[in-house]
Amino acid sequence: MLIHPWDAPTDDAEWQGWLAAHDFGQLAANGPPGEPPLVQPLHFAYDPARREAVTHLARPHPLWSALEQRPAVVLSVVDDYTFIPGPWQAAEDQPPEHGVPTSFYAAVQLICTAHIVDDPEEKAALLRRQTGHFQPDGGSAPVVAGEAPYGRLLSGIRGLRLEVRDVRAKFKYGGKRSEAVQQRVSARLAERDGPGDAAARAHQQRRLARAERPTEAPGT
């Protein structure tokens, strides 16, 4: 993923905060030599303190053999995307028809080492972490190895810990354009109000506000 300076996160808190609210992505793993990569959509729970994401898949899944041979994977999350017509992006001294169309989006890629979890107790603990993330209000029986109702189902899955080695994050919201053009795009997004437009506009306005903050002098 190409990340220009104007699309980079302002700090780790920006991508971490975004990822905390986006817990569905695609796990990409290397397939056999000569074969295309394997890509699996899935829910996951990311723990910034442990620098890992946890998930699970059915035991017959073809991904397991790939992970056992090549545990280097990428967990990719993309959202808050929308299309920007060319006329919206024309510079102040350009006719509208000379503007360049583009896409706005937020993306985080976690570069990970995959660790397969087969021990029943460890799988149960991993599933409790996931249910704690997705169902903080409870409502389901606890997952306990060897106990009903879920203990007998553990043999049908394998757990997966994704140890995060690196992070690539991008917030592509017209950051290289002048403030006037960015504000024009934001106004058009508000007018159109289509799918993804409100989220994209919120990102653009937040990043504009961050760029406009005065830098404090040392010692102040």
Buried (B, 14 or more C-beta within 10 A) or exposed (E): EEBEEBBBBEEEEBBBEBBEEBBEBBBBBBBEEEEEEBEBEBEBBBEEEEBBBBBBBEEEBEBBEBBEEBBEBBBBBBBBBBBBBEBBBBEEEEEEEEBEEBEBBBBBBBBBBBBBBEEBEBBBBBBEBBBEBEEEEEEEEEBBBEEEEBBEEBEEBBBBBBBBEEBBBBBBBBBEBEEEBBBBBBEBBEEBEEEBBBBBBBBBBBBBEEEEEEEEEEEE
